[in-house]
């Protein structure tokens, strides 16, 4: 939104500097030829403004009240020295136990001897062993063994109760020893002097015990370590004894169960005729296998005889020589073959001398033909005998096939019974295996029970020795701590009183000197205007201050509807910022007020801030600062300030929608939020007008008609109410307001 319609044709910015009288005097003093007059009592100026800490005053207060610090410190030193020397010293002794979790390999069962190491102990297991060291059962054994109940150190009733302790018990600060049993009193004293803990990242347990008698401390520490090992051994023996007793009863029950299960198996087998033969197979299956083997042999014999007979018959029909093994191996065929060979030899011999028609030749040929006929007849007989063997083998095959079919039917009918039999056998086997396992564990437990020294999970690696140096009290640390604590406490009380005096309300303090009531000082000078003369109070200045005061009262009367006030002018300049600061300081007397610089055209806000280099809205929009970092304070009032940004920031960041969110957050935290909008150039209309009132700082030369027209236009753009000042606030008026507020 560019609100430039009320400038009345003037674009020149009016820049005025708010220079205080003190600043002007300081400049005049630095000029050559001007004599500087020192201010009276300059070294005794008023303390810093509200919120600042005067370290010089704190140092002076500490010096003035040094007696309140030294005396309590010396008393604490003397008292602590006396007390630590009156306390009966205690001597400490310690023993160390290693929890290694190892076991004697010769005491393990044969099935576990291959495992050389047990599973490593975890930190929780070591902590559990520490609690075993602190157990009450072990404490009672140690107290009984070392006769601690007979010592006044552990039972204070034996030496009498002092009146101071009786009074403390009566008030309820400590427990009344007479209301406790002797065992409780001794146990309380025992645990008060005992400390057991596990060393970090190790399996070592440290047992520390304190006593007025150093020999007793060492003896008790060693007794605790030894008693812990004995307690572990007894626990293991009890565990083995309980296990053996339980296993004995379970074994008796299992024996009965195994006997009953095996009897059921045999009874069912006899009733079902499911007897077992060789190779752990039933008789029916074994018979079926044998019949199947015989059937295969018979089929092989039949096929062999048929093939041999067919071969001989084919040889006879074709007239080929009979060369079958059955024919050749026959005794008769062998003799006939020999005779035939002899006749052929004779025929060959006679043929060499006789002709073919010779009777001898004819006789030999006739004998050869007769022998050939006999050989063929014998071969035919062999062939017929083989055929008979084949028929016999065929009959055997038929018989065996019938037997095999019958056995198959019988096996099919007994399959269901065989399934039941296997189920009974599995049950009997499971019971038998469990019985054997229990028997092995029973023998192991019984063996461990009879061993005099059972294995433990720990061993003592360091025994307690007698100490000559008291462990309690530590005299030097106690004296130093008591002395330093008293010194710091007394010094803190003195400093706190001085701080409370410095931060007391200014109304109750004496009138501040002139040096503490200086006006805002602006160090940055952009132009070099003509030297300003100190403003003389006149009726015009009084009327301007009265006008600002009346405006502040009207805003207070308006209540919540006037929480947001936008201060703008017809031309950007110093007067707008001075008017906003003057109005805000009036409101800040009774309310929480913050001034937000949106114009970034005047150095006045940075000059009156306690931190001129603080970040502003621009850094908040960029995420480089937080709300707590951008809010600073006014040097002369309770007013809070928010700068636009550090020098050189991007002006477009003030047009971000997030600026509206930041203003809304300030409205929830403060009673009044004043926006220094300057000339309202290039600023979003919603940011300036939403739920806001306008305070206009006009130029002195602006006509009345132009002022009326501008008020109407501002109401038209969204302001709920518009207030037009009669004239701009001058630097001298702002300085006067700062003096009044500071006073």
C-alpha positions as CSV (number, residue, x, y, z in Angstrom):
1,X,0.0,0.0,0.0
2,X,1.5,3.3,-1.0
3,X,-0.1,6.1,1.2
4,X,1.3,9.0,-0.6
5,X,-1.9,11.0,-1.2
6,X,-1.6,13.3,1.8
7,X,1.9,14.6,1.1
8,X,0.5,17.8,-0.5
9,X,3.0,17.8,-3.3
10,X,6.1,17.6,-1.1
11,X,8.4,14.6,-1.6
12,X,11.3,16.0,0.4
13,X,11.9,13.9,3.6
14,X,12.2,15.9,6.8
15,X,15.2,14.6,8.8
16,X,15.7,16.0,12.2
17,X,18.1,14.7,14.9
18,X,17.0,14.2,18.5
19,X,20.1,15.6,20.2
20,X,20.0,16.0,23.9
21,X,21.3,19.0,25.8
22,X,24.1,16.9,27.3
23,X,25.1,15.7,23.8
24,X,25.2,19.3,22.5
25,X,27.2,20.4,25.5
26,X,29.7,17.5,24.9
27,X,30.1,18.6,21.3
28,X,30.6,22.2,22.4
29,X,33.2,21.1,24.9
30,X,35.2,19.3,22.2
31,X,35.4,22.5,20.0
32,X,38.6,24.4,20.2
33,X,38.6,27.4,22.4
34,X,35.7,26.3,24.5
35,X,36.5,25.5,28.2
36,X,35.0,22.3,29.5
37,X,33.3,22.5,32.9
38,X,33.4,19.4,34.9
39,X,30.1,18.3,36.3
40,X,29.9,18.4,40.1
41,X,30.3,15.0,41.9
42,X,30.9,13.3,38.5
43,X,32.5,10.4,40.3
44,X,29.4,9.9,42.4
45,X,26.8,9.6,39.7
46,X,23.6,7.7,40.2
47,X,23.6,4.0,39.7
48,X,22.8,2.4,36.4
49,X,19.3,2.5,35.1
50,X,16.8,-0.2,36.0
51,X,17.9,-3.6,34.8
52,X,21.6,-2.8,34.7
53,X,24.1,-4.2,37.3
54,X,26.6,-1.9,38.8
55,X,29.6,-4.1,39.4
56,X,31.5,-1.3,41.2
57,X,28.7,-0.9,43.7
58,X,28.7,-4.7,44.3
59,X,32.4,-4.7,45.0
60,X,32.0,-1.8,47.4
61,X,29.2,-3.6,49.2
62,X,31.4,-6.7,49.6
63,X,34.2,-4.5,51.0
64,X,31.9,-2.7,53.4
65,X,30.3,-5.9,54.7
66,X,33.4,-8.0,54.8
67,X,32.9,-8.7,58.4
68,X,29.6,-10.5,57.6
69,X,31.6,-12.7,55.3
70,X,34.9,-13.3,57.1
71,X,33.4,-14.1,60.6
72,X,31.0,-16.9,59.4
73,X,33.7,-18.3,57.2
74,X,36.2,-18.5,60.1
75,X,33.5,-20.0,62.4
76,X,32.7,-22.6,59.8
77,X,36.4,-23.4,59.4
78,X,36.9,-23.9,63.2
79,X,33.7,-25.8,63.7
80,X,34.5,-28.2,60.8
81,X,38.0,-28.8,62.1
82,X,36.6,-29.6,65.6
83,X,33.8,-31.8,64.3
84,X,36.0,-33.9,62.0
85,X,38.5,-34.5,64.9
86,X,35.7,-35.5,67.3
87,X,34.2,-38.1,64.8
88,X,35.4,-41.6,65.5
89,X,37.3,-42.7,62.4
90,X,36.4,-45.8,60.4
91,X,38.8,-48.0,58.5
92,X,37.8,-49.7,55.2
93,X,38.9,-53.0,53.8
94,X,37.8,-54.6,50.5
95,X,37.8,-58.1,48.9
96,X,37.2,-58.9,45.2
97,X,35.3,-61.8,43.7
98,X,35.6,-62.9,40.1
99,X,32.4,-64.4,38.6
100,X,33.9,-66.5,35.8
101,X,31.0,-68.9,35.3
102,X,33.4,-71.9,34.7
103,X,32.9,-75.4,36.0
104,X,35.3,-78.3,36.7
105,X,35.3,-80.4,33.5
106,X,35.7,-83.7,35.5
107,X,32.4,-83.0,37.3
108,X,30.4,-82.8,34.1
109,X,28.6,-85.7,32.6
110,X,30.3,-87.5,29.7
111,X,27.8,-86.0,27.2
112,X,28.9,-82.4,28.2
113,X,32.7,-82.8,28.4
114,X,33.1,-81.5,24.9
115,X,31.9,-78.1,26.0
116,X,34.9,-76.3,27.7
117,X,33.2,-73.0,28.4
118,X,29.7,-72.1,29.5
119,X,27.7,-69.3,28.1
120,X,29.2,-65.9,29.1
121,X,27.5,-64.2,31.9
122,X,25.6,-61.0,31.1
123,X,25.6,-57.8,33.2
124,X,22.2,-58.6,34.7
125,X,23.6,-61.9,36.0
126,X,26.5,-60.2,37.6
127,X,24.2,-57.6,39.2
128,X,22.1,-60.5,40.6
129,X,25.2,-61.9,42.2
130,X,25.8,-58.5,43.9
131,X,22.3,-58.8,45.4
132,X,23.2,-62.2,46.7
133,X,26.2,-60.7,48.5
134,X,23.8,-58.2,50.1
135,X,21.3,-60.8,51.1
136,X,20.0,-61.0,54.6
137,X,20.7,-64.7,55.0
138,X,24.4,-64.1,54.3
139,X,24.4,-61.0,56.6
140,X,23.0,-63.1,59.5
141,X,25.7,-65.7,59.0
142,X,28.5,-63.0,58.9
143,X,27.1,-61.3,62.0
144,X,26.9,-64.7,63.9
145,X,30.4,-65.8,62.7
146,X,32.1,-62.5,63.7
147,X,30.0,-61.9,66.8
148,X,29.1,-58.4,65.7
149,X,26.0,-58.3,67.9
150,X,28.3,-58.2,70.9
151,X,30.0,-55.0,69.8
152,X,28.7,-51.5,70.8
153,X,29.7,-50.3,67.3
154,X,26.9,-52.4,65.8
155,X,24.4,-52.3,68.7
156,X,24.3,-48.7,70.1
157,X,22.1,-49.9,73.0
158,X,25.0,-51.7,74.6
159,X,26.9,-48.4,75.2
160,X,23.8,-46.3,76.0
161,X,22.0,-43.7,74.0
162,X,23.1,-40.1,74.3
163,X,20.5,-37.4,75.2
164,X,21.0,-35.8,71.8
165,X,20.1,-39.0,69.9
166,X,17.1,-39.6,72.3
167,X,15.8,-36.1,71.5
168,X,16.3,-36.7,67.8
169,X,14.4,-40.0,68.0
170,X,11.7,-38.4,70.0
171,X,11.2,-35.7,67.4
172,X,11.2,-38.3,64.6
173,X,14.5,-37.4,62.9
174,X,16.0,-40.8,63.5
175,X,14.5,-44.2,64.5
176,X,14.3,-45.0,68.2
177,X,16.8,-47.8,68.9
178,X,14.7,-49.2,71.7
179,X,11.7,-49.7,69.4
180,X,13.8,-52.0,67.2
181,X,14.8,-55.6,67.8
182,X,18.5,-56.3,68.5
183,X,18.7,-58.1,65.1
184,X,17.3,-55.0,63.3
185,X,19.8,-52.7,65.1
186,X,22.8,-54.9,64.1
187,X,21.5,-55.3,60.5
188,X,21.1,-51.6,60.1
189,X,24.7,-50.9,61.4
190,X,26.0,-53.8,59.2
191,X,24.4,-52.5,56.0
192,X,25.5,-49.0,56.8
193,X,29.1,-50.1,56.7
194,X,28.8,-52.6,53.8
195,X,29.0,-51.7,50.2
196,X,29.0,-54.2,47.3
197,X,29.1,-53.3,43.6
198,X,30.2,-54.7,40.3
199,X,33.2,-53.1,38.5
200,X,32.1,-51.6,35.2
201,X,32.7,-53.7,32.1
202,X,33.9,-56.7,34.1
203,X,32.6,-59.6,36.1
204,X,34.3,-58.6,39.3
205,X,32.4,-57.8,42.5
206,X,33.9,-55.5,45.1
207,X,33.0,-56.0,48.7
208,X,33.9,-53.1,51.0
209,X,33.3,-53.0,54.7
210,X,34.1,-50.2,57.2
211,X,34.7,-50.5,61.0
212,X,36.3,-48.7,63.8
213,X,38.6,-51.7,64.2
214,X,40.7,-52.1,61.0
215,X,41.3,-55.8,61.7
216,X,37.6,-56.4,62.1
217,X,37.0,-54.6,58.7
218,X,39.4,-56.9,56.9
219,X,38.0,-60.0,58.7
220,X,34.4,-59.2,57.9
221,X,35.2,-58.4,54.2
222,X,36.9,-61.7,53.8
223,X,34.1,-63.5,55.6
224,X,31.6,-62.0,53.3
225,X,33.5,-63.2,50.2
226,X,34.0,-66.7,51.7
227,X,30.4,-66.9,52.9
228,X,29.2,-65.9,49.4
229,X,31.0,-68.9,47.9
230,X,29.7,-71.2,50.6
231,X,26.2,-70.0,49.9
232,X,26.6,-70.7,46.3
233,X,27.9,-74.2,47.0
234,X,25.1,-75.0,49.4
235,X,22.6,-73.7,46.8
236,X,24.1,-76.0,44.1
237,X,24.0,-79.0,46.4
238,X,20.4,-78.3,47.4
239,X,19.6,-77.9,43.7
240,X,21.2,-81.3,42.9
241,X,19.4,-82.9,45.9
242,X,16.0,-81.6,44.9
243,X,16.6,-82.7,41.3
244,X,17.6,-86.2,42.3
245,X,14.5,-86.5,44.6
246,X,12.2,-85.3,41.8
247,X,13.9,-87.5,39.2
248,X,13.6,-90.6,41.4
249,X,9.9,-90.2,41.6
250,X,9.6,-89.6,37.9
251,X,11.7,-92.6,37.1
252,X,9.4,-94.9,39.1
253,X,6.4,-93.6,37.2
254,X,8.2,-93.9,33.8
255,X,9.2,-97.4,34.5
256,X,5.5,-98.4,35.0
257,X,4.5,-96.5,31.8
258,X,7.3,-98.1,29.7
259,X,6.3,-101.6,31.0
260,X,2.6,-101.0,30.2
261,X,3.4,-99.6,26.7
262,X,5.6,-102.6,25.8
263,X,3.0,-105.0,27.1
264,X,0.3,-103.4,24.9
265,X,2.6,-103.7,21.8
266,X,3.1,-107.4,22.4
267,X,-0.5,-108.1,23.1
268,X,-1.7,-106.3,20.0
269,X,0.9,-108.1,17.9
270,X,-0.2,-111.6,19.1
271,X,-3.8,-110.8,18.6
272,X,-3.2,-109.4,15.1
273,X,-0.7,-112.1,14.1
274,X,1.8,-109.4,13.2
275,X,4.9,-111.3,14.2
276,X,8.2,-110.0,13.2
277,X,10.7,-112.1,11.2
278,X,14.2,-111.5,10.1
279,X,15.3,-108.0,9.2
280,X,12.6,-106.6,11.5
281,X,9.8,-107.3,9.0
282,X,6.5,-109.1,9.6
283,X,6.0,-112.7,8.6
284,X,3.4,-111.9,5.9
285,X,5.7,-109.4,4.3
286,X,8.6,-111.9,4.5
287,X,6.5,-114.7,2.9
288,X,5.3,-112.4,0.2
289,X,8.9,-111.6,-0.6
290,X,10.0,-115.2,-0.7
291,X,7.1,-116.2,-3.0
292,X,7.8,-113.3,-5.3
293,X,11.5,-114.5,-5.6
294,X,10.4,-118.1,-6.4
295,X,7.9,-116.8,-8.9
296,X,10.7,-114.9,-10.7
297,X,12.9,-118.0,-10.7
298,X,10.1,-120.2,-12.2
299,X,9.4,-117.7,-14.9
300,X,13.1,-117.7,-15.8
301,X,13.4,-121.5,-15.9
302,X,10.3,-121.7,-18.1
303,X,11.6,-119.1,-20.5
304,X,15.0,-120.8,-20.7
305,X,13.6,-124.3,-21.4
306,X,11.2,-123.0,-24.0
307,X,14.0,-121.1,-25.9
308,X,16.3,-124.1,-25.8
309,X,13.7,-126.6,-27.1
310,X,12.7,-124.2,-29.9
311,X,16.3,-123.8,-30.9
312,X,16.9,-127.6,-31.2
313,X,13.7,-128.1,-33.0
314,X,14.7,-125.4,-35.6
315,X,18.1,-127.1,-36.1
316,X,16.4,-130.5,-36.7
317,X,14.0,-129.0,-39.2
318,X,16.6,-127.2,-41.2
319,X,19.0,-130.1,-41.2
320,X,21.8,-128.1,-39.7
321,X,24.3,-129.7,-37.3
322,X,23.1,-130.0,-33.7
323,X,25.4,-127.7,-31.8
324,X,23.2,-126.8,-28.7
325,X,24.9,-127.2,-25.3
326,X,22.3,-129.6,-24.0
327,X,22.8,-131.9,-27.0
328,X,26.6,-131.7,-27.1
329,X,26.8,-132.3,-23.3
330,X,24.6,-135.4,-23.4
331,X,26.6,-138.7,-22.7
332,X,24.8,-140.6,-25.4
333,X,25.3,-137.9,-28.0
334,X,29.0,-137.8,-27.1
335,X,29.4,-141.6,-27.7
336,X,27.5,-141.4,-31.0
337,X,29.6,-138.6,-32.1
338,X,32.8,-140.5,-31.3
339,X,31.5,-143.6,-33.3
340,X,30.6,-141.3,-36.2
341,X,34.1,-139.9,-36.2
342,X,35.6,-143.4,-36.1
343,X,33.4,-144.6,-39.1
344,X,34.3,-141.5,-41.1
345,X,37.9,-142.2,-40.5
346,X,37.6,-145.8,-41.6
347,X,35.6,-144.7,-44.7
348,X,38.3,-142.3,-45.6
349,X,40.9,-144.9,-45.2
350,X,39.1,-147.5,-47.3
351,X,38.1,-145.0,-50.0
352,X,41.8,-144.6,-50.7
353,X,42.1,-148.2,-51.8
354,X,38.5,-149.2,-52.7
355,X,36.0,-147.9,-55.1
356,X,32.6,-146.6,-54.1
357,X,30.7,-149.7,-55.0
358,X,32.8,-151.9,-52.9
359,X,30.8,-153.7,-50.2
360,X,33.0,-152.4,-47.5
361,X,32.5,-148.8,-48.6
362,X,28.8,-149.3,-48.8
363,X,28.8,-150.9,-45.3
364,X,30.6,-148.0,-43.8
365,X,28.3,-145.5,-45.4
366,X,25.3,-147.4,-44.1
367,X,26.7,-147.3,-40.6
368,X,27.3,-143.5,-40.9
369,X,23.7,-142.9,-41.9
370,X,22.4,-145.0,-39.1
371,X,24.5,-143.0,-36.6
372,X,23.2,-139.7,-38.0
373,X,19.7,-140.9,-37.5
374,X,20.4,-141.9,-34.0
375,X,21.9,-138.5,-33.3
376,X,18.8,-136.7,-34.7
377,X,16.5,-138.9,-32.7
378,X,18.5,-138.2,-29.5
379,X,18.3,-134.4,-30.3
380,X,14.5,-134.7,-30.7
381,X,14.2,-136.4,-27.4
382,X,16.3,-133.7,-25.7
383,X,14.0,-131.1,-27.3
384,X,10.9,-132.9,-26.1
385,X,12.4,-133.1,-22.6
386,X,13.0,-129.4,-22.6
387,X,9.5,-128.7,-23.6
388,X,8.3,-130.8,-20.8
389,X,10.5,-128.9,-18.4
390,X,9.0,-125.6,-19.7
391,X,5.5,-126.9,-19.1
392,X,6.4,-127.9,-15.6
393,X,7.9,-124.5,-15.0
394,X,4.8,-122.9,-16.3
395,X,2.7,-124.8,-13.9
396,X,4.9,-123.7,-11.0
397,X,4.6,-120.1,-12.2
398,X,0.8,-120.4,-12.1
399,X,0.9,-121.8,-8.6
400,X,3.3,-119.2,-7.3
401,X,1.2,-116.4,-8.9
402,X,-1.9,-117.6,-7.1
403,X,0.0,-117.8,-3.8
404,X,1.4,-114.3,-4.3
405,X,-2.1,-112.9,-4.9
406,X,-3.4,-114.5,-1.7
407,X,-0.5,-113.0,0.3
408,X,-1.2,-109.6,-1.2
409,X,-4.8,-109.7,-0.1
410,X,-3.7,-110.8,3.4
411,X,-1.2,-108.0,3.6
412,X,-3.8,-105.5,2.5
413,X,-6.2,-106.6,5.2
414,X,-3.5,-106.2,7.9
415,X,-2.3,-102.7,7.0
416,X,-4.7,-101.0,9.4
417,X,-3.5,-103.3,12.2
418,X,0.1,-102.6,11.3
419,X,-0.5,-98.8,11.6
420,X,-1.9,-99.3,15.1
421,X,1.0,-101.5,16.0
422,X,3.5,-98.9,14.8
423,X,1.7,-96.2,16.9
424,X,2.0,-98.4,20.0
425,X,5.6,-99.0,19.3
426,X,6.3,-95.3,18.9
427,X,4.6,-94.6,22.2
428,X,6.6,-97.3,23.9
429,X,9.9,-96.0,22.4
430,X,9.2,-92.4,23.5
431,X,8.6,-93.6,27.1
432,X,11.7,-95.7,26.9
433,X,13.9,-92.8,25.7
434,X,12.5,-90.4,28.3
435,X,13.2,-93.0,31.0
436,X,16.8,-93.4,29.8
437,X,17.3,-89.6,29.8
438,X,15.9,-89.3,33.3
439,X,18.2,-92.1,34.4
440,X,21.2,-90.3,33.1
441,X,20.3,-87.1,34.8
442,X,19.5,-88.9,38.0
443,X,22.9,-90.5,38.0
444,X,24.5,-87.0,37.4
445,X,22.5,-85.3,40.1
446,X,23.2,-88.1,42.5
447,X,26.9,-87.8,41.8
448,X,26.9,-84.0,42.4
449,X,25.0,-84.5,45.6
450,X,27.6,-86.8,47.1
451,X,30.5,-84.4,46.2
452,X,31.7,-82.6,49.3
453,X,32.8,-79.4,47.5
454,X,30.4,-78.4,44.7
455,X,31.7,-76.1,42.0
456,X,30.9,-72.4,42.3
457,X,30.6,-69.7,39.7
458,X,33.1,-67.4,41.4
459,X,36.5,-67.3,43.1
460,X,38.2,-64.8,45.4
461,X,40.9,-62.9,43.5
462,X,41.8,-60.3,46.2
463,X,41.4,-60.6,50.0
464,X,41.0,-57.8,52.4
465,X,44.0,-56.5,54.3
466,X,44.3,-54.4,57.4
467,X,44.3,-50.6,56.6
468,X,46.0,-48.0,58.8
469,X,44.4,-45.0,57.0
470,X,40.9,-43.9,58.0
471,X,38.4,-44.0,55.2
472,X,35.9,-41.8,57.1
473,X,35.9,-38.9,57.8
474,X,37.9,-37.2,55.0
475,X,39.1,-34.3,57.1
476,X,40.6,-32.0,54.4
477,X,37.8,-32.2,51.9
478,X,35.1,-31.7,54.6
479,X,36.9,-28.7,56.0
480,X,37.4,-27.2,52.6
481,X,33.8,-27.8,51.5
482,X,32.4,-26.4,54.7
483,X,34.6,-23.3,54.5
484,X,34.0,-22.6,50.8
485,X,30.3,-23.2,51.2
486,X,30.0,-20.7,54.0
487,X,32.1,-18.2,52.1
488,X,30.0,-18.4,49.0
489,X,26.7,-18.4,51.0
490,X,27.6,-15.3,53.0
491,X,28.9,-13.5,49.9
492,X,25.8,-14.4,48.0
493,X,23.6,-13.0,50.8
494,X,25.6,-9.7,50.6
495,X,25.4,-9.6,46.8
496,X,21.7,-10.4,46.8
497,X,20.9,-7.6,49.3
498,X,22.9,-5.1,47.2
499,X,21.1,-6.2,44.0
500,X,17.7,-5.8,45.7
501,X,18.7,-2.3,46.8
502,X,19.9,-1.4,43.2
503,X,16.6,-2.6,41.6
504,X,14.4,-0.9,44.1
505,X,11.7,1.4,42.6
506,X,13.1,4.8,41.5
507,X,10.2,6.7,43.2
508,X,11.7,5.7,46.6
509,X,15.2,6.7,45.7
510,X,16.6,10.2,46.0
511,X,16.4,12.5,43.0
512,X,18.8,11.4,40.3
513,X,21.5,13.8,39.4
514,X,21.6,15.6,36.1
515,X,24.0,13.2,34.6
516,X,21.5,10.3,35.0
517,X,18.7,12.2,33.2
518,X,20.2,12.7,29.8
519,X,18.2,12.6,26.7
520,X,18.7,10.1,23.9
521,X,22.0,10.4,22.1
522,X,22.3,9.6,18.4
523,X,25.8,8.8,17.3
524,X,25.0,8.3,13.6
525,X,24.7,11.5,11.6
526,X,23.7,11.2,8.0
527,X,23.6,14.9,7.2
528,X,25.4,17.9,8.6
529,X,22.6,20.3,9.3
530,X,23.0,23.6,11.0
531,X,23.8,23.5,14.7
532,X,20.7,23.2,16.8
533,X,20.1,25.6,19.7
534,X,18.7,24.2,22.9
535,X,14.9,24.4,22.8
536,X,13.4,26.9,25.2
537,X,10.3,25.8,27.0
538,X,7.3,27.7,25.8
539,X,3.6,27.3,25.7
540,X,3.8,25.5,22.4
541,X,5.9,22.7,23.7
542,X,3.7,22.3,26.7
543,X,0.7,22.0,24.5
544,X,2.4,19.3,22.4
545,X,3.2,17.2,25.5
546,X,-0.3,17.7,26.8
547,X,-1.7,16.6,23.5
548,X,0.4,13.4,23.6
549,X,-0.6,12.8,27.2
550,X,-4.3,13.2,26.3
551,X,-3.9,10.8,23.4
552,X,-2.3,8.2,25.8
553,X,-5.2,8.6,28.2
554,X,-7.8,8.1,25.5
555,X,-6.0,4.9,24.3
556,X,-6.0,3.6,27.9
557,X,-9.7,4.4,28.1
558,X,-10.4,2.6,24.9
559,X,-9.1,-0.7,26.3
560,X,-8.6,-3.7,24.1
561,X,-9.9,-1.9,21.0
562,X,-6.7,0.3,21.0
563,X,-4.0,-2.3,21.5
564,X,-2.6,-1.8,18.0
565,X,-1.6,1.8,17.0
566,X,-0.1,2.7,13.7
567,X,1.9,6.0,13.7
568,X,2.5,7.4,10.3
569,X,3.1,10.8,8.7
570,X,2.7,12.8,5.6
571,X,6.5,12.6,5.0
572,X,9.1,10.1,6.3
573,X,11.2,11.7,8.9
574,X,12.4,11.9,12.5
575,X,9.2,13.5,13.8
576,X,7.2,10.3,13.2
577,X,9.6,8.2,15.2
578,X,9.8,10.8,18.0
579,X,6.0,11.0,18.2
580,X,5.8,7.2,18.4
581,X,8.4,7.0,21.2
582,X,6.8,9.9,23.2
583,X,3.4,8.2,23.0
584,X,4.8,4.8,23.9
585,X,6.7,6.1,26.9
586,X,3.5,7.7,28.3
587,X,1.7,4.3,27.9
588,X,4.7,2.3,29.3
589,X,4.3,3.9,32.7
590,X,1.3,1.6,33.5
591,X,1.3,-1.1,30.8
592,X,3.5,-3.3,28.7
593,X,4.3,-1.5,25.4
594,X,6.5,-2.3,22.4
595,X,7.4,-0.1,19.5
596,X,8.0,-1.9,16.2
597,X,10.1,0.0,13.6
598,X,8.6,-0.7,10.1
599,X,10.0,2.4,8.4
600,X,13.8,1.9,9.0
601,X,14.3,5.5,8.0
602,X,15.2,7.0,11.4
603,X,18.2,6.1,13.6
604,X,16.4,7.3,16.8
605,X,15.1,3.9,17.8
606,X,18.5,2.2,17.5
607,X,20.0,5.2,19.4
608,X,17.7,4.8,22.4
609,X,18.0,1.0,22.5
610,X,20.2,-0.7,25.0
611,X,21.5,-2.8,22.2
612,X,21.8,-0.8,18.9
613,X,23.3,-3.8,17.0
614,X,20.5,-6.2,17.9
615,X,18.8,-8.1,15.1
616,X,15.3,-7.0,13.9
617,X,12.3,-8.2,11.9
618,X,14.4,-8.8,8.8
619,X,16.6,-11.3,10.7
620,X,13.4,-12.9,12.2
621,X,12.0,-13.4,8.7
622,X,15.2,-15.0,7.5
623,X,15.3,-17.3,10.5
624,X,18.6,-15.9,11.8
625,X,17.1,-14.7,15.1
626,X,14.3,-15.5,17.5
627,X,11.7,-13.3,19.2
628,X,13.8,-13.2,22.4
629,X,16.7,-11.8,20.4
630,X,14.9,-9.1,18.4
631,X,13.2,-7.5,21.5
632,X,15.4,-4.8,23.2
633,X,14.6,-2.2,25.9
634,X,14.5,1.6,25.9
635,X,17.3,3.2,27.9
636,X,15.0,5.7,29.6
637,X,11.8,3.7,30.3
638,X,10.2,0.3,30.6
639,X,9.4,0.5,26.9
640,X,10.4,-2.5,24.7
641,X,11.7,-1.9,21.1
642,X,11.8,-4.1,17.9
643,X,14.2,-2.8,15.2
644,X,13.5,-3.2,11.5
645,X,16.8,-4.9,10.9
646,X,20.5,-4.4,10.8
647,X,22.0,-1.8,8.4
648,X,21.8,-2.9,4.8
649,X,18.9,-5.4,5.1
650,X,16.5,-6.1,2.3
651,X,13.5,-3.8,2.6
652,X,11.3,-6.3,0.8
653,X,11.4,-8.6,3.8
654,X,9.0,-6.2,5.7
655,X,6.4,-7.1,3.0
656,X,6.4,-10.8,4.0
657,X,3.1,-12.2,5.3
658,X,5.1,-13.6,8.2
659,X,5.5,-10.0,9.5
660,X,1.7,-10.0,10.2
661,X,2.0,-13.2,12.2
662,X,4.9,-11.6,14.2
663,X,2.7,-8.6,15.0
664,X,-0.1,-10.8,16.1
665,X,2.2,-12.7,18.4
666,X,3.3,-9.3,19.9
667,X,-0.3,-8.3,20.4
668,X,-0.9,-11.4,22.5
669,X,2.2,-10.7,24.7
670,X,1.9,-6.9,25.2
671,X,-0.9,-4.4,26.2
672,X,-0.1,-2.0,23.4
673,X,1.8,-2.4,20.1
674,X,2.9,0.8,18.3
675,X,3.9,0.5,14.7
676,X,6.3,3.2,13.4
677,X,5.2,3.1,9.7
678,X,7.0,6.3,8.7
679,X,5.6,7.4,5.4
680,X,3.8,4.0,5.0
681,X,5.5,3.5,1.7
682,X,5.5,0.0,0.2
683,X,4.0,-1.6,3.3
684,X,1.0,-4.1,3.1
685,X,-2.3,-2.4,3.9
686,X,-3.4,-5.4,6.1
687,X,-0.4,-5.1,8.3
688,X,-1.1,-1.5,9.1
689,X,-4.9,-1.3,9.2
690,X,-6.2,-4.6,10.6
691,X,-7.7,-3.9,14.1
692,X,-5.6,-0.8,14.3
693,X,-5.9,2.9,15.1
694,X,-4.0,5.5,13.2
695,X,-2.0,8.4,14.7
696,X,-1.0,10.9,12.0
697,X,2.0,13.2,12.3
698,X,1.4,16.0,9.8
699,X,3.8,18.5,8.4
700,X,3.6,22.0,9.9
701,X,2.5,23.5,6.6
702,X,-0.3,21.1,5.9
703,X,-3.7,22.8,5.5
704,X,-6.7,22.0,7.6
705,X,-8.7,20.8,4.6
706,X,-6.0,18.5,3.6
707,X,-5.8,17.1,7.1
708,X,-9.6,16.4,7.1
709,X,-9.4,14.8,3.7
710,X,-6.6,12.5,4.8
711,X,-8.4,11.4,7.9
712,X,-11.4,10.4,5.8
713,X,-9.2,8.5,3.4
714,X,-7.4,6.6,6.2
715,X,-10.7,5.5,7.6
716,X,-11.8,4.4,4.2
717,X,-8.7,2.2,3.8
718,X,-9.5,0.3,7.0
719,X,-8.4,2.1,10.2
720,X,-10.9,2.0,13.0
721,X,-10.1,5.5,14.2
722,X,-7.7,8.2,13.1
723,X,-6.1,10.8,15.3
724,X,-4.4,13.8,13.7
725,X,-1.8,15.6,15.8
726,X,-1.7,19.3,15.7
727,X,2.0,19.5,14.9
728,X,5.0,17.2,14.9
729,X,6.9,16.4,18.1
730,X,10.3,18.2,18.3
731,X,13.5,16.7,19.6
732,X,13.4,18.9,22.7
733,X,9.9,17.7,23.5
734,X,11.0,14.1,23.2
735,X,14.0,14.8,25.5
736,X,11.7,16.3,28.1
737,X,9.4,13.3,27.9
738,X,12.5,11.0,28.4
739,X,13.5,13.0,31.5
740,X,10.0,12.8,33.0
741,X,9.8,9.1,32.4
742,X,13.3,8.4,33.8
743,X,12.5,10.5,36.9
